[in-house]
Amino acid sequence: MSWLYLVLAGLFEIGWPVGLKMAQEPATRWTGIIIAIVFMGLSGFLLWLAQRSIPMGTAYAVWTGIGAAGTFLVGILYYGDPSSLARYLGVLLIIAGVITLKLAH
């Protein structure tokens, strides 16, 4: 169950940078701030639950890895962030690291 909490925490981790991005626009400023705060809280709570049985370093690395890779993809797909082979390779390395941590556990 802890790994499910951790994956969900990582997915919610994607939400708060998106909320902060939304907050850059005056029309969605408060909505974005509220989204960011809610997703931060949910993500942190689920990480706390996951760390009951997953080592802290592993949990943190997986949590930030899911958040970083997911935010990268959302940025490219919805916000026009730059896309290049090198950037995709970098994200693949993050994902490979997360998988390695899971398998080594």
Contacts in CASP RR format, 6 or more apart in sequence:
PFRMAT RR
TARGET T0000
AUTHOR 0000-0000-0000
METHOD contacts of the structure
MODEL  1
MSWLYLVLAGLFEIGWPVGLKMAQEPATRWTGIIIAIVFMGLSGFLLWLA
QRSIPMGTAYAVWTGIGAAGTFLVGILYYGDPSSLARYLGVLLIIAGVIT
LKLAH
2 49 0 8 1.000
2 50 0 8 1.000
2 51 0 8 1.000
2 52 0 8 1.000
2 53 0 8 1.000
2 54 0 8 1.000
3 50 0 8 1.000
3 54 0 8 1.000
3 102 0 8 1.000
5 46 0 8 1.000
5 47 0 8 1.000
5 49 0 8 1.000
5 50 0 8 1.000
6 46 0 8 1.000
6 47 0 8 1.000
6 50 0 8 1.000
6 54 0 8 1.000
6 59 0 8 1.000
6 62 0 8 1.000
6 63 0 8 1.000
7 66 0 8 1.000
8 46 0 8 1.000
9 42 0 8 1.000
9 43 0 8 1.000
9 44 0 8 1.000
9 45 0 8 1.000
9 46 0 8 1.000
9 47 0 8 1.000
9 49 0 8 1.000
9 50 0 8 1.000
9 63 0 8 1.000
9 66 0 8 1.000
10 43 0 8 1.000
10 46 0 8 1.000
10 47 0 8 1.000
10 62 0 8 1.000
10 63 0 8 1.000
10 65 0 8 1.000
10 66 0 8 1.000
10 67 0 8 1.000
11 66 0 8 1.000
11 67 0 8 1.000
12 39 0 8 1.000
12 41 0 8 1.000
12 42 0 8 1.000
12 43 0 8 1.000
12 44 0 8 1.000
12 46 0 8 1.000
13 39 0 8 1.000
13 43 0 8 1.000
13 63 0 8 1.000
13 64 0 8 1.000
13 66 0 8 1.000
13 67 0 8 1.000
13 71 0 8 1.000
14 39 0 8 1.000
14 66 0 8 1.000
14 67 0 8 1.000
14 70 0 8 1.000
14 71 0 8 1.000
14 74 0 8 1.000
15 35 0 8 1.000
15 36 0 8 1.000
15 39 0 8 1.000
15 43 0 8 1.000
15 71 0 8 1.000
16 35 0 8 1.000
16 36 0 8 1.000
16 37 0 8 1.000
16 39 0 8 1.000
16 40 0 8 1.000
16 43 0 8 1.000
17 36 0 8 1.000
17 71 0 8 1.000
18 35 0 8 1.000
18 36 0 8 1.000
18 39 0 8 1.000
18 71 0 8 1.000
18 74 0 8 1.000
19 32 0 8 1.000
19 33 0 8 1.000
19 35 0 8 1.000
19 36 0 8 1.000
19 39 0 8 1.000
20 32 0 8 1.000
20 33 0 8 1.000
20 36 0 8 1.000
21 75 0 8 1.000
21 79 0 8 1.000
22 28 0 8 1.000
22 29 0 8 1.000
22 31 0 8 1.000
22 32 0 8 1.000
22 35 0 8 1.000
23 29 0 8 1.000
23 30 0 8 1.000
23 31 0 8 1.000
23 32 0 8 1.000
23 33 0 8 1.000
23 36 0 8 1.000
43 63 0 8 1.000
47 59 0 8 1.000
47 60 0 8 1.000
47 63 0 8 1.000
50 59 0 8 1.000
50 63 0 8 1.000
51 59 0 8 1.000
54 62 0 8 1.000
54 105 0 8 1.000
55 105 0 8 1.000
58 101 0 8 1.000
58 102 0 8 1.000
58 105 0 8 1.000
61 97 0 8 1.000
61 98 0 8 1.000
61 101 0 8 1.000
62 98 0 8 1.000
62 101 0 8 1.000
62 102 0 8 1.000
65 94 0 8 1.000
65 95 0 8 1.000
65 98 0 8 1.000
66 98 0 8 1.000
68 91 0 8 1.000
68 94 0 8 1.000
69 91 0 8 1.000
69 94 0 8 1.000
69 95 0 8 1.000
72 81 0 8 1.000
72 87 0 8 1.000
72 91 0 8 1.000
73 91 0 8 1.000
75 81 0 8 1.000
76 82 0 8 1.000
76 83 0 8 1.000
END
